[in-house]
Amino acid sequence: MAVPARKTSKAKKRARRTHQVIKAPNLSFDLASGEYRRSHHVSLKGYYKGRQVKE
């Protein structure tokens, strides 16, 4: 069984985990529906890129 020769230091462990963070979703204002929506997603009213794609 593979066992590490030395204990991983706190700095090394934390440096490896710096990218594991929850990020806020990117929001953009949709002029067609007048509300905020996530980028590359259909808004709640069914608009995408200024036109209605879903009822």
Secondary structure, DSSP 4 states (H G I P E B T S, - for coil): ----SSPPPHHHHHHHTTT----PPPEEEETTTTEEEETTS--TTSEETTEE---
